[in-house]
Amino acid sequence: MSTTRFLTGITPSGTPHLGNYAGMLRPAIAASRSREVENFYFLADYHALIKCQDPARVQRSTIEIAASWLAAGLDPEHVTFYRQSDIPEIPELCWFLTCVTGKGLLNRAHAYKAAVDKNHAAGTETDDGVTAGLFMYPVLMGADILIFNAHKVPVGRDQVQHIEMARDMASSFNHLYGSEFFTLPEAQVEDNVATLPGLDGRKMSKSYNNTIPLFAARDQLRKLINSITTDSRAPGEPKEVEGSALFQIYQGFASEEETGALRRQYEQGIAWGDAKQLLFERIDRELAPMRERYEHLVAHPGELEDILQAGAAKARRLATPFVRELRSAVGLRNLAQAAGGAKAKAARQALPQFKQYREADGKFYFKLVAADGALLLQSLGFDAPKEAGQAIGRLQREGAEALADLQARLQPFAGEQQALALAALQQLREAAEQG
């Protein structure tokens, strides 16, 4: 069985805070320890340029975020940890994908539509302030994912559209160039991500300027915690945990037993100053060992650079030969190979093809078409893309046996169409066996 690949990126456009740690870094690092998956973690510094044109800030943020991942426990020996800009194959793949991606698809991207809506509301030109970088963001993200043929990409619901767009790009390329070069990635939606409130009770976010830096100095951490907004209830007066930013942050770090103990102290009227001291001690106990490692790495950026370069070398062992294959597929070849390449392409194009897609009903479908475009098989709707992909895989591997088992998931067909479908599946099997 092939290893499942997970891919996670973080954009270096600011200083990591406690919310980033609880919501992303900590669970991602815990997941990276599994030996059943292959993990890719990267610093998306190309993406940072879309919003930030301050070179010093981009560099500083890259240092801080790389140091944060490593200080929090990411082991570069067990994962592929790299900086996006160290992999030249990513922007090259981005261009290949750009050439097969419809502008209409990118017009529907959430970030672009939000910018357009904002301009319309302000009465300004539709694309005022919209850079090509913002518009092309989904294609670069598609290249990030497809360069390593990642199977799973952990994202929040607001990012699911980008994974679906990456699937569209992969399908378009595969179809146009006649081979399954790309795996169709799946979004792993993180519905239970811990969301911490900030100093003012709203979601902790750089946009609200209410964050607590992850590796703030001890004195600064204490000062920031002491500034968390609380109500006016006096010591001895029972307090509500519901809506208490202080309690929710504590809960994000403490065990169930510790959380239960603080809940009882709320009921007994703990003073806010005492509650803040408990929160400070609990967070500092977890972060102090990491803070020491973080401060060392920030002070020695050469060590970070060595780790990232080693990660880049590891990543390029996969990316370089893959892009070499893609270059040949699109026709960027040694001219002495032109004749052979044309014959190979013609042979691929003569094969029947599976096409997987999503309809307006939200369900996932596939069809098998002959080389001349004639429809041979048409599926019914599947709830998840993985189910449709598994059905395609069975048909490709098992042919007639899978066709019989999957009758209930296919639109009715018989007679000559069935014979043509069986012949097409046999043709695909023979082509796969011949390499």
C-alpha positions as CSV (number, residue, x, y, z in Angstrom):
1,M,0.0,0.0,0.0
2,S,1.3,3.4,-0.9
3,T,2.0,6.0,1.8
4,T,-0.6,8.8,2.3
5,R,1.0,12.2,1.9
6,F,-0.2,15.2,4.0
7,L,0.9,18.7,3.2
8,T,0.6,21.9,5.4
9,G,1.8,25.4,4.7
10,I,2.0,28.6,6.8
11,T,2.5,32.0,5.3
12,P,5.3,34.1,6.9
13,S,3.6,37.4,7.2
14,G,3.6,38.0,10.9
15,T,4.7,36.8,14.4
16,P,3.1,33.5,15.5
17,H,0.7,33.8,18.5
18,L,-1.0,31.5,21.0
19,G,-3.9,31.0,18.7
20,N,-1.7,29.8,15.9
21,Y,0.0,27.4,18.3
22,A,-3.3,25.9,19.7
23,G,-5.1,25.9,16.4
24,M,-2.4,24.7,14.0
25,L,1.2,24.2,15.1
26,R,0.5,21.9,18.1
27,P,-2.0,19.5,16.4
28,A,0.0,19.5,13.2
29,I,3.2,18.6,15.0
30,A,1.4,15.9,17.0
31,A,0.1,14.4,13.7
32,S,3.6,14.6,12.2
33,R,4.8,11.9,14.6
34,S,2.7,9.2,12.9
35,R,4.8,6.7,10.9
36,E,1.8,5.8,8.7
37,V,1.9,9.0,6.7
38,E,4.4,11.1,4.9
39,N,4.3,14.8,6.0
40,F,5.3,17.9,4.1
41,Y,5.5,21.2,6.0
42,F,6.5,24.4,4.3
43,L,7.0,28.1,4.7
44,A,4.8,29.8,2.0
45,D,7.0,32.8,1.4
46,Y,5.9,33.3,-2.2
47,H,2.4,33.7,-0.9
48,A,3.6,36.3,1.7
49,L,4.5,38.6,-1.2
50,I,0.9,39.0,-2.2
51,K,0.1,41.0,0.9
52,C,3.4,42.1,2.2
53,Q,5.9,44.2,0.2
54,D,8.2,44.8,3.2
55,P,11.3,42.7,2.6
56,A,12.6,43.0,6.2
57,R,9.2,41.9,7.6
58,V,9.1,38.8,5.2
59,Q,12.6,37.8,6.2
60,R,11.9,38.3,9.9
61,S,8.6,36.5,9.8
62,T,10.3,33.6,8.0
63,I,12.8,33.3,10.8
64,E,10.2,33.5,13.5
65,I,7.9,31.0,12.0
66,A,10.6,28.5,11.1
67,A,12.0,28.8,14.6
68,S,8.5,28.4,16.0
69,W,7.8,25.1,14.2
70,L,11.1,23.6,15.3
71,A,10.9,24.9,18.9
72,A,7.4,23.5,19.2
73,G,8.7,20.0,18.3
74,L,8.7,19.5,14.6
75,D,11.4,17.0,13.7
76,P,12.9,17.7,10.3
77,E,14.4,14.2,10.3
78,H,10.9,12.7,10.2
79,V,9.1,15.2,7.9
80,T,10.0,17.2,4.8
81,F,10.3,20.8,6.1
82,Y,11.2,23.4,3.5
83,R,10.9,26.9,2.3
84,Q,8.7,27.4,-0.8
85,S,11.1,29.7,-2.6
86,D,13.9,27.1,-2.3
87,I,11.9,24.8,-4.7
88,P,12.2,26.3,-8.2
89,E,10.0,23.5,-9.5
90,I,7.0,25.0,-7.7
91,P,6.8,28.3,-9.8
92,E,7.5,26.2,-13.0
93,L,4.6,23.9,-12.2
94,C,2.5,27.0,-11.4
95,W,3.0,28.2,-15.0
96,F,2.1,24.7,-16.4
97,L,-1.1,24.9,-14.4
98,T,-1.8,28.5,-15.3
99,C,-1.9,27.3,-19.0
100,V,-4.6,24.8,-18.3
101,T,-6.7,26.8,-15.8
102,G,-9.7,28.7,-17.0
103,K,-10.0,32.4,-16.0
104,G,-13.6,31.7,-15.1
105,L,-12.5,29.3,-12.4
106,L,-10.3,31.9,-10.9
107,N,-13.0,34.5,-11.1
108,R,-14.9,32.4,-8.5
109,A,-12.1,32.4,-6.0
110,H,-13.3,33.6,-2.6
111,A,-10.5,36.1,-2.0
112,Y,-10.8,37.7,-5.5
113,K,-14.6,37.9,-5.2
114,A,-14.3,39.5,-1.8
115,A,-12.0,42.2,-3.2
116,V,-14.4,42.8,-6.1
117,D,-17.4,43.0,-3.8
118,K,-15.5,45.5,-1.6
119,N,-14.7,47.6,-4.7
120,H,-18.3,47.5,-5.9
121,A,-19.5,48.6,-2.4
122,A,-17.1,51.5,-2.4
123,G,-18.1,52.5,-5.9
124,T,-14.6,52.0,-7.3
125,E,-13.4,50.1,-10.4
126,T,-13.9,46.3,-10.2
127,D,-10.3,45.4,-10.0
128,D,-9.0,48.4,-8.1
129,G,-6.1,47.3,-5.9
130,V,-6.3,43.7,-7.1
131,T,-2.9,42.3,-8.1
132,A,-2.3,39.4,-10.5
133,G,-0.7,37.7,-7.5
134,L,-4.0,37.8,-5.6
135,F,-5.9,36.6,-8.6
136,M,-3.4,33.8,-9.3
137,Y,-3.1,32.7,-5.6
138,P,-5.2,29.5,-6.2
139,V,-2.9,28.4,-9.0
140,L,0.2,28.8,-6.8
141,M,-1.5,26.9,-4.0
142,G,-2.4,24.2,-6.5
143,A,1.3,23.9,-7.5
144,D,2.3,23.7,-3.8
145,I,0.0,20.7,-3.4
146,L,0.4,18.9,-6.8
147,I,4.2,19.2,-6.9
148,F,4.3,16.4,-4.3
149,N,1.0,14.8,-5.2
150,A,-0.3,15.3,-1.7
151,H,-3.3,13.1,-0.9
152,K,-4.6,15.2,2.1
153,V,-4.4,18.9,2.8
154,P,-5.6,19.9,6.3
155,V,-7.6,23.1,5.9
156,G,-10.4,25.2,7.5
157,R,-13.7,25.4,5.6
158,D,-12.7,28.7,4.1
159,Q,-9.9,26.9,2.2
160,V,-11.8,24.0,0.8
161,Q,-12.5,25.8,-2.4
162,H,-8.8,26.0,-3.1
163,I,-8.4,22.3,-2.8
164,E,-11.3,21.8,-5.2
165,M,-9.6,24.2,-7.6
166,A,-6.4,22.2,-7.4
167,R,-8.4,19.1,-8.2
168,D,-9.8,20.8,-11.3
169,M,-6.3,21.9,-12.4
170,A,-4.9,18.4,-11.9
171,S,-7.8,16.9,-13.9
172,S,-7.4,19.4,-16.7
173,F,-3.7,18.7,-17.0
174,N,-4.2,14.9,-16.8
175,H,-6.8,15.0,-19.5
176,L,-5.0,17.4,-21.8
177,Y,-1.7,15.5,-21.7
178,G,-3.2,12.0,-21.6
179,S,-1.9,10.5,-18.4
180,E,-2.6,10.4,-14.7
181,F,0.4,12.7,-13.8
182,F,-1.4,14.2,-10.7
183,T,-3.2,12.6,-7.8
184,L,-6.4,14.5,-7.0
185,P,-5.9,15.9,-3.5
186,E,-8.6,15.9,-0.8
187,A,-9.3,18.5,1.8
188,Q,-9.2,17.3,5.4
189,V,-11.5,19.8,7.0
190,E,-10.4,20.8,10.5
191,D,-13.8,21.4,12.2
192,N,-12.5,21.0,15.7
193,V,-9.6,23.4,15.5
194,A,-9.0,25.2,18.8
195,T,-9.9,28.8,18.5
196,L,-8.5,31.0,21.3
197,P,-10.0,34.4,22.2
198,G,-7.6,37.4,22.2
199,L,-7.0,40.1,24.8
200,D,-10.3,41.8,24.1
201,G,-12.5,38.6,23.9
202,R,-12.7,38.5,20.1
203,K,-11.0,35.7,18.2
204,M,-7.2,36.1,18.6
205,S,-6.0,37.6,15.3
206,K,-3.4,40.0,14.0
207,S,-6.2,41.8,12.3
208,Y,-7.7,42.8,15.7
209,N,-4.3,43.6,17.2
210,N,-5.3,41.4,20.3
211,T,-2.7,38.7,20.1
212,I,-0.3,37.2,22.6
213,P,2.9,36.3,20.8
214,L,3.7,32.6,21.1
215,F,7.2,33.1,22.4
216,A,6.9,36.5,24.2
217,A,9.5,37.0,26.9
218,R,8.3,35.8,30.3
219,D,7.7,39.3,31.7
220,Q,5.9,40.4,28.5
221,L,3.7,37.2,28.7
222,R,2.7,38.1,32.2
223,K,1.9,41.7,31.3
224,L,-0.2,40.7,28.3
225,I,-2.2,38.1,30.3
226,N,-2.8,40.7,33.0
227,S,-4.4,42.9,30.3
228,I,-7.0,40.3,29.3
229,T,-10.5,41.9,29.5
230,T,-12.6,40.6,32.4
231,D,-15.8,41.8,34.0
232,S,-16.2,43.9,37.2
233,R,-17.1,41.0,39.6
234,A,-15.2,41.3,42.8
235,P,-13.2,38.7,44.7
236,G,-15.5,36.2,46.4
237,E,-18.3,36.8,43.9
238,P,-19.1,33.8,41.6
239,K,-17.9,34.2,38.0
240,E,-19.1,32.7,34.7
241,V,-16.9,30.6,32.6
242,E,-19.2,31.1,29.6
243,G,-17.8,34.0,27.6
244,S,-14.7,34.4,29.7
245,A,-11.6,34.8,27.4
246,L,-9.3,34.1,30.3
247,F,-11.0,30.7,31.0
248,Q,-11.1,29.8,27.3
249,I,-7.4,30.4,26.9
250,Y,-6.7,28.4,30.0
251,Q,-8.8,25.5,28.6
252,G,-6.7,25.6,25.4
253,F,-3.6,24.6,27.4
254,A,-4.8,22.7,30.5
255,S,-5.9,19.2,31.0
256,E,-9.5,18.3,31.8
257,E,-8.6,17.9,35.4
258,E,-6.9,21.4,35.5
259,T,-9.8,22.9,33.7
260,G,-12.3,21.4,36.0
261,A,-10.4,22.8,39.0
262,L,-10.4,26.3,37.6
263,R,-14.1,26.0,36.8
264,R,-14.8,25.3,40.5
265,Q,-12.7,28.2,41.5
266,Y,-14.8,30.5,39.2
267,E,-17.9,29.2,41.0
268,Q,-16.2,30.0,44.4
269,G,-15.4,33.6,43.4
270,I,-11.7,33.5,42.5
271,A,-10.2,37.0,42.2
272,W,-9.4,37.9,38.6
273,G,-5.8,38.6,39.5
274,D,-5.4,35.1,40.9
275,A,-7.0,33.6,37.8
276,K,-4.7,35.4,35.6
277,Q,-1.7,34.2,37.6
278,L,-2.9,30.6,37.2
279,L,-3.2,31.2,33.4
280,F,0.3,32.7,33.3
281,E,1.8,29.8,35.2
282,R,0.0,27.2,33.1
283,I,1.1,28.7,29.7
284,D,4.6,29.5,30.8
285,R,5.1,25.9,32.1
286,E,4.3,24.6,28.6
287,L,6.2,27.2,26.6
288,A,9.3,27.9,28.7
289,P,11.3,24.9,27.3
290,M,10.2,25.8,23.8
291,R,11.0,29.5,24.3
292,E,14.6,28.7,25.1
293,R,15.0,26.7,21.9
294,Y,13.1,29.4,19.9
295,E,15.3,32.2,21.2
296,H,18.4,30.2,20.3
297,L,17.3,29.6,16.8
298,V,16.3,33.2,16.2
299,A,19.7,34.3,17.4
300,H,21.4,31.8,15.1
301,P,19.6,32.1,11.8
302,G,22.4,30.1,10.1
303,E,21.2,27.0,11.9
304,L,17.7,27.6,10.5
305,E,19.1,28.1,7.0
306,D,21.0,24.8,7.2
307,I,17.8,23.0,8.3
308,L,15.7,24.5,5.5
309,Q,18.4,23.8,2.9
310,A,18.5,20.2,4.0
311,G,14.7,20.1,3.7
312,A,14.8,21.7,0.3
313,A,17.3,19.0,-0.9
314,K,15.0,16.3,0.4
315,A,12.0,17.9,-1.3
316,R,13.8,18.4,-4.6
317,R,14.7,14.7,-4.8
318,L,11.0,14.3,-5.5
319,A,10.2,17.6,-7.3
320,T,13.1,17.7,-9.8
321,P,12.4,14.3,-11.6
322,F,8.7,14.9,-11.5
323,V,8.9,18.3,-13.2
324,R,11.3,16.8,-15.7
325,E,8.6,14.3,-16.6
326,L,6.0,17.1,-16.8
327,R,8.3,19.2,-19.1
328,S,8.5,16.3,-21.5
329,A,4.8,15.8,-21.3
330,V,4.0,19.3,-22.4
331,G,6.7,19.2,-25.2
332,L,9.6,21.0,-23.6
333,R,12.0,18.3,-24.6
334,N,15.4,17.6,-26.1
335,L,14.7,18.0,-29.8
336,A,16.4,14.7,-30.6
337,Q,13.6,13.0,-28.7
338,A,10.9,14.8,-30.6
339,A,9.8,12.0,-32.9
340,G,9.6,9.4,-30.1
341,G,7.8,11.9,-27.9
342,A,5.2,12.6,-30.6
343,K,4.6,8.9,-31.0
344,A,4.2,8.4,-27.2
345,K,1.8,11.3,-27.0
346,A,-0.3,9.9,-29.9
347,A,-0.4,6.5,-28.2
348,R,-1.6,8.1,-24.9
349,Q,-4.2,10.2,-26.7
350,A,-5.6,7.1,-28.4
351,L,-6.6,5.6,-25.1
352,P,-10.0,5.8,-23.4
353,Q,-10.0,8.2,-20.4
354,F,-11.8,8.5,-17.1
355,K,-12.9,12.0,-16.2
356,Q,-13.9,12.9,-12.7
357,Y,-15.9,16.0,-11.8
358,R,-18.3,17.7,-9.4
359,E,-21.8,18.8,-10.4
360,A,-24.0,21.6,-9.0
361,D,-25.7,19.2,-6.7
362,G,-22.5,18.9,-4.7
363,K,-21.9,15.2,-5.6
364,F,-18.9,13.8,-7.4
365,Y,-19.2,11.9,-10.7
366,F,-17.0,10.2,-13.3
367,K,-17.4,9.0,-16.8
368,L,-15.3,6.8,-19.2
369,V,-15.0,8.2,-22.7
370,A,-13.5,6.6,-25.8
371,A,-10.6,8.2,-27.6
372,D,-13.1,9.8,-30.0
373,G,-15.1,11.3,-27.1
374,A,-18.0,8.8,-27.2
375,L,-19.5,8.1,-23.7
376,L,-18.9,4.5,-22.5
377,L,-19.7,4.7,-18.8
378,Q,-21.4,7.3,-16.6
379,S,-21.5,7.1,-12.8
380,L,-24.2,8.2,-10.4
381,G,-23.3,10.7,-7.8
382,F,-20.9,10.0,-4.9
383,D,-20.9,11.9,-1.7
384,A,-17.1,12.2,-1.6
385,P,-14.4,12.5,-4.3
386,K,-12.5,9.7,-2.6
387,E,-15.4,7.3,-3.2
388,A,-15.5,8.2,-6.9
389,G,-11.7,7.8,-7.2
390,Q,-11.8,4.4,-5.5
391,A,-14.5,3.2,-8.0
392,I,-12.3,4.4,-10.9
393,G,-9.3,2.6,-9.4
394,R,-11.2,-0.6,-9.1
395,L,-12.4,-0.4,-12.7
396,Q,-8.9,0.2,-13.9
397,R,-7.5,-2.7,-11.9
398,E,-10.2,-5.3,-12.1
399,G,-12.1,-4.5,-15.3
400,A,-15.2,-6.8,-15.8
401,E,-15.3,-7.9,-12.2
402,A,-15.4,-4.4,-10.8
403,L,-17.9,-3.4,-13.5
404,A,-20.3,-6.1,-12.3
405,D,-19.9,-5.1,-8.6
406,L,-20.4,-1.4,-9.3
407,Q,-23.6,-1.7,-11.4
408,A,-25.6,0.0,-8.7
409,R,-23.4,3.1,-8.9
410,L,-23.5,3.4,-12.7
411,Q,-26.2,4.7,-15.0
412,P,-27.8,1.7,-16.8
413,F,-26.1,0.4,-19.9
414,A,-26.1,-2.9,-21.9
415,G,-25.5,-4.5,-25.2
416,E,-23.0,-2.9,-27.5
417,Q,-22.2,-0.1,-25.0
418,Q,-21.3,-2.7,-22.3
419,A,-19.0,-4.5,-24.7
420,L,-17.3,-1.3,-25.7
421,A,-16.8,-0.4,-22.0
422,L,-15.3,-3.8,-21.3
423,A,-13.0,-3.5,-24.2
424,A,-11.9,0.0,-23.1
425,L,-11.1,-1.2,-19.6
426,Q,-9.1,-4.0,-21.0
427,Q,-7.2,-1.5,-23.2
428,L,-6.4,0.6,-20.1
429,R,-5.1,-2.4,-18.2
430,E,-2.9,-3.5,-21.0
431,A,-1.5,0.1,-21.4
432,A,-0.8,0.2,-17.6
433,E,1.0,-3.1,-17.7
434,Q,3.2,-1.9,-20.5
435,G,4.2,1.1,-18.5
